[in-house]
Amino acid sequence: MKNCRLRIFNNKQRKFSVLFCLICLFFSFTADSQITIFPVQDFNFGTFYQGNSGGTVDISTAGLRSATGGIILLNTGPAVAQAIFDIEAPAGSNISINTPDAILTGSNGGTLTLHITGTDPGSPFSTIVAPPGLTRLQVSGSLVIGDQITSPPGAYQGTFSVTFNQE
């Protein structure tokens, strides 16, 4: 299990909050398959100011951050990061990813939604190296933030799952 961090900065109240979310890995493999998933890097959505209207903070598979709506990105705090997994599987294994949205709950009430938006390589994909070689999977995500009433500043926690299916 891995942790990811998110900081919401509310300039009026001068509060930082940190989101810790656990990555739950579920595997769908046959008994004789040989696959191992290594969590390498956690999501980090960085520091931002939450405007009155809410919006999104998006992290690309390359680790680039953007925002929509009333979210203002700040260049302070921890470095922004996409989630990264290394996969060890027989060469030619076809792997698909399933990641349902996750609801994160806040210490001051409210919720945020974490939506996995894509992967590099795209799902499904085939591994091209034999063990002990690794295939790197980079994951992009979008954090959906409501207005200050539905998503007030505070510490948000939750988990999201990633299901790896090998064919």
Buried (B, 14 or more C-beta within 10 A) or exposed (E): EBBBBBBBBBEEEEBBBBBBBBBEBEEBBEEEEEBEBEBBBBBBBBBBBBBEEBBBBBBBBEBEBEBEBBBEBEEEBEEBBBBBBBBBBEEEBEBBBEBEEBEBEBEEEBBBBBBBBBBBBEBEBEBEBEEEEBBEBBBBBBBBBBBBEEBBBBBBBBBBBBBBBBE
